[in-house]
Amino acid sequence: MGVLNLLGRRMAHFLAQPRRRQMRPSTSDPALLARTLRRGDVLLVEGNSRFATAIKYLTQSTWSHAALYIGEEPLHEGGRPQPMLIDVDVEQGVRRIPLSEFAHQHTRICRPQGLAPMVVEQLVAFMRARLGYSYDLKNVFDLARYLIRQPPVPGNMRRRLIALGSGEPTKAICSTLLAQAFESIRYPILPEIETVLEQAGGREQRLEILHIRNYSLYTPRDFDVSPFFDVIKPRLQSGFDYLALQWSEDGTP
């Protein structure tokens, strides 16, 4: 097991390296992004690492990473408060990380609706209690195969292929840990919906019964397409007016 663990960590380090070294413009100005985020929001990140490439291939999505925004607090004792997230890193495991780490990434804010402040605290507490958990290294071996040779996997099988972690309670993957956190407060992401017909007062009513899917089947993309999360765009939230835009006369940047 020691050899496999060492190999897994070396492979995780390899997968975490970016494919492109150049800096990229972010989706939103970092300061505007920070002002728009609310405690309890899910931040999706495109990512440009080898690891991100495998995730995006398997999920057929722009998003390879998901993190929970927990508000402003110091990174270290005595430090200045700054916007912070809890995420799961392939090398460092579950950690707190400043929003500035994603300053040059394409991002998307997904906001759950109707959560009372006390419930948001429960959500954050669930994630905070798991700080220090390691990344599921078995998943690293599974994902590495798709960087060596990407097989023609049918779309309906890719979700199953990504849910291959060991399942040990002290190991985690970013989207599955978030799915567990929202499951702990009974908030839906993409549940299976069963339609039931019921007679009430002589009239037939159609009821929707939600069934929680196994958290291991969730990917970052699911927060984007979920009907229970709002997609929040910082530029639009800040009072965007297209008539106020200044365009160059010759049409060049």
C-alpha positions as CSV (number, residue, x, y, z in Angstrom):
1,M,0.0,0.0,0.0
2,G,2.9,2.3,0.7
3,V,4.2,2.0,-2.9
4,L,0.7,2.6,-4.3
5,N,0.2,5.6,-2.1
6,L,3.6,7.1,-3.2
7,L,2.8,6.4,-6.9
8,G,-0.6,7.9,-6.4
9,R,0.8,11.1,-5.0
10,R,3.4,11.4,-7.8
11,M,0.6,10.9,-10.3
12,A,-1.5,13.5,-8.5
13,H,1.3,16.0,-8.8
14,F,1.7,15.3,-12.5
15,L,-2.1,15.7,-13.1
16,A,-2.2,18.9,-11.2
17,Q,0.2,20.7,-13.5
18,P,-1.3,23.2,-15.9
19,R,-1.4,22.3,-19.6
20,R,-1.0,26.0,-20.6
21,R,1.4,28.4,-18.8
22,Q,0.0,31.7,-20.1
23,M,-2.2,33.9,-18.0
24,R,-5.9,34.0,-19.1
25,P,-8.5,36.7,-18.6
26,S,-11.0,35.7,-15.9
27,T,-14.7,35.6,-16.6
28,S,-15.3,38.5,-14.2
29,D,-13.1,41.1,-12.6
30,P,-11.8,39.5,-9.4
31,A,-13.0,42.4,-7.2
32,L,-16.5,42.3,-8.8
33,L,-16.6,38.5,-8.4
34,A,-15.8,38.8,-4.7
35,R,-18.5,41.4,-4.2
36,T,-21.1,39.2,-5.9
37,L,-20.4,36.0,-4.0
38,R,-22.5,35.1,-1.0
39,R,-21.8,32.6,1.7
40,G,-23.1,29.2,0.6
41,D,-22.6,29.8,-3.1
42,V,-20.9,27.2,-5.2
43,L,-18.1,28.5,-7.5
44,L,-17.4,26.4,-10.6
45,V,-14.0,26.7,-12.2
46,E,-13.0,25.6,-15.7
47,G,-9.4,24.7,-14.8
48,N,-6.5,24.1,-17.2
49,S,-4.6,21.2,-15.6
50,R,-4.1,17.7,-16.9
51,F,-6.6,16.6,-14.2
52,A,-9.1,19.2,-15.4
53,T,-8.8,17.9,-18.9
54,A,-9.8,14.4,-17.8
55,I,-12.8,15.7,-15.8
56,K,-14.0,17.8,-18.6
57,Y,-13.7,15.0,-21.1
58,L,-15.7,12.6,-18.9
59,T,-18.4,15.1,-18.0
60,Q,-18.5,16.7,-21.4
61,S,-18.6,20.1,-19.6
62,T,-16.7,23.3,-19.3
63,W,-16.3,22.9,-15.5
64,S,-13.8,20.7,-13.8
65,H,-13.8,22.0,-10.3
66,A,-16.3,23.1,-7.6
67,A,-15.8,24.9,-4.3
68,L,-18.0,26.4,-1.6
69,Y,-17.7,30.1,-0.8
70,I,-17.6,30.6,3.0
71,G,-17.2,34.4,3.2
72,E,-14.3,36.6,4.3
73,E,-11.9,35.4,6.9
74,P,-8.1,35.3,7.4
75,L,-6.2,32.6,5.7
76,H,-3.7,32.5,8.7
77,E,-4.1,33.6,12.3
78,G,-3.6,37.4,12.5
79,G,-3.9,37.8,8.7
80,R,-6.4,40.2,7.0
81,P,-9.8,38.9,6.1
82,Q,-10.3,38.0,2.4
83,P,-12.8,36.0,0.4
84,M,-12.3,32.3,1.1
85,L,-13.5,29.0,-0.3
86,I,-13.4,25.4,0.8
87,D,-12.5,23.0,-2.0
88,V,-10.8,19.6,-2.6
89,D,-7.4,19.7,-4.2
90,V,-5.9,16.6,-5.8
91,E,-2.6,17.1,-3.9
92,Q,-3.6,18.9,-0.7
93,G,-7.0,17.4,-0.1
94,V,-9.8,19.4,1.6
95,R,-8.5,22.9,2.3
96,R,-9.4,26.6,2.7
97,I,-8.3,28.6,-0.2
98,P,-8.5,32.4,-1.1
99,L,-10.6,33.4,-4.0
100,S,-7.5,35.0,-5.6
101,E,-6.3,31.5,-6.5
102,F,-8.9,31.5,-9.3
103,A,-8.2,35.0,-10.5
104,H,-7.2,33.9,-13.9
105,Q,-9.8,31.2,-14.5
106,H,-13.2,31.1,-16.1
107,T,-15.7,30.8,-13.3
108,R,-19.5,30.5,-12.6
109,I,-21.5,31.3,-9.5
110,C,-24.3,28.8,-8.7
111,R,-26.5,30.0,-5.9
112,P,-28.9,27.8,-3.9
113,Q,-32.2,29.4,-3.2
114,G,-34.2,29.9,0.0
115,L,-31.5,28.9,2.5
116,A,-31.9,30.5,5.9
117,P,-28.7,31.9,7.5
118,M,-28.7,29.1,10.0
119,V,-28.9,26.5,7.3
120,V,-26.0,28.1,5.4
121,E,-24.0,27.8,8.6
122,Q,-24.8,24.1,8.8
123,L,-23.6,23.7,5.2
124,V,-20.4,25.6,5.8
125,A,-19.8,23.6,9.1
126,F,-20.2,20.3,7.2
127,M,-17.4,21.4,4.8
128,R,-15.2,22.9,7.5
129,A,-15.4,19.7,9.6
130,R,-13.7,17.8,6.7
131,L,-10.7,20.1,6.3
132,G,-7.6,18.0,6.1
133,Y,-9.3,15.0,4.5
134,S,-7.2,13.6,1.7
135,Y,-8.1,13.4,-2.0
136,D,-9.3,10.0,-3.1
137,L,-6.1,8.7,-4.8
138,K,-7.9,5.7,-6.3
139,N,-9.8,8.3,-8.4
140,V,-6.4,9.6,-9.6
141,F,-5.6,6.2,-11.1
142,D,-9.0,6.0,-12.8
143,L,-8.7,9.5,-14.3
144,A,-5.1,9.0,-15.5
145,R,-6.2,6.4,-18.0
146,Y,-8.1,9.1,-20.0
147,L,-4.9,11.1,-20.4
148,I,-2.9,8.2,-21.8
149,R,-5.7,7.2,-24.3
150,Q,-9.2,8.7,-24.3
151,P,-11.4,5.7,-25.2
152,P,-14.7,6.2,-27.2
153,V,-16.9,6.0,-24.0
154,P,-20.6,6.5,-24.6
155,G,-22.0,9.6,-23.0
156,N,-24.4,7.7,-20.7
157,M,-21.4,5.7,-19.2
158,R,-19.1,8.6,-18.4
159,R,-20.8,9.6,-15.2
160,R,-20.4,6.0,-13.9
161,L,-16.7,6.0,-14.8
162,I,-16.0,9.1,-12.8
163,A,-17.6,7.7,-9.7
164,L,-14.8,5.2,-9.0
165,G,-13.4,6.5,-5.7
166,S,-12.6,4.2,-2.8
167,G,-15.5,5.5,-0.7
168,E,-13.4,5.8,2.4
169,P,-14.8,8.5,4.8
170,T,-11.5,10.4,5.1
171,K,-11.1,10.7,1.3
172,A,-13.0,13.1,-0.9
173,I,-13.5,14.5,-4.5
174,C,-14.7,18.1,-4.9
175,S,-18.1,17.6,-6.4
176,T,-19.0,14.5,-4.3
177,L,-18.1,16.3,-1.1
178,L,-20.3,19.2,-2.0
179,A,-23.1,16.9,-2.9
180,Q,-22.8,15.3,0.5
181,A,-22.8,18.8,2.1
182,F,-26.1,19.7,0.3
183,E,-27.5,16.3,1.1
184,S,-26.9,16.9,4.8
185,I,-29.3,19.9,4.7
186,R,-31.7,18.2,2.3
187,Y,-31.2,20.6,-0.5
188,P,-31.6,19.1,-4.0
189,I,-29.1,19.3,-6.8
190,L,-30.2,16.8,-9.5
191,P,-32.5,14.3,-7.7
192,E,-34.4,11.6,-9.5
193,I,-38.0,12.8,-9.7
194,E,-40.9,10.3,-9.4
195,T,-44.4,11.5,-10.5
196,V,-47.2,10.1,-8.4
197,L,-50.9,10.6,-8.9
198,E,-53.0,10.9,-5.8
199,Q,-56.7,11.4,-5.1
200,A,-57.5,14.3,-2.7
201,G,-61.0,15.7,-2.1
202,G,-62.4,13.9,-5.2
203,R,-59.7,15.5,-7.4
204,E,-56.6,13.9,-8.9
205,Q,-53.3,15.6,-7.9
206,R,-49.9,15.1,-9.5
207,L,-47.1,15.0,-6.9
208,E,-43.4,15.0,-7.4
209,I,-41.4,12.8,-5.1
210,L,-37.6,13.5,-5.0
211,H,-35.2,10.7,-4.6
212,I,-31.6,11.5,-3.6
213,R,-29.0,10.2,-6.0
214,N,-25.8,8.7,-4.7
215,Y,-23.4,11.6,-4.0
216,S,-20.6,9.7,-5.8
217,L,-22.4,10.3,-9.2
218,Y,-22.3,14.1,-9.0
219,T,-19.9,16.2,-11.1
220,P,-19.2,20.0,-11.1
221,R,-21.5,20.3,-14.2
222,D,-24.5,19.2,-12.2
223,F,-24.5,22.5,-10.1
224,D,-24.6,24.4,-13.4
225,V,-27.6,22.5,-14.9
226,S,-29.5,22.0,-11.7
227,P,-32.9,23.7,-11.7
228,F,-32.5,24.5,-8.0
229,F,-29.4,26.7,-8.4
230,D,-29.4,30.2,-9.9
231,V,-26.6,31.1,-12.3
232,I,-25.3,34.5,-11.1
233,K,-23.4,36.7,-13.5
234,P,-21.5,39.5,-11.7
235,R,-21.5,42.0,-14.6
236,L,-25.3,41.7,-14.8
237,Q,-25.7,41.9,-11.0
238,S,-23.8,45.2,-10.9
239,G,-26.2,47.1,-13.0
240,F,-25.0,46.4,-16.6
241,D,-26.2,48.8,-19.3
242,Y,-25.1,47.9,-22.8
243,L,-25.8,51.5,-23.9
244,A,-23.0,52.7,-21.7
245,L,-20.4,50.6,-23.4
246,Q,-17.6,52.4,-25.3
247,W,-16.7,50.7,-28.6
248,S,-13.7,51.4,-30.7
249,E,-14.5,53.2,-34.0
250,D,-12.7,50.7,-36.2
251,G,-14.1,47.7,-34.5
252,T,-10.7,46.4,-33.3
253,P,-10.0,45.5,-29.7
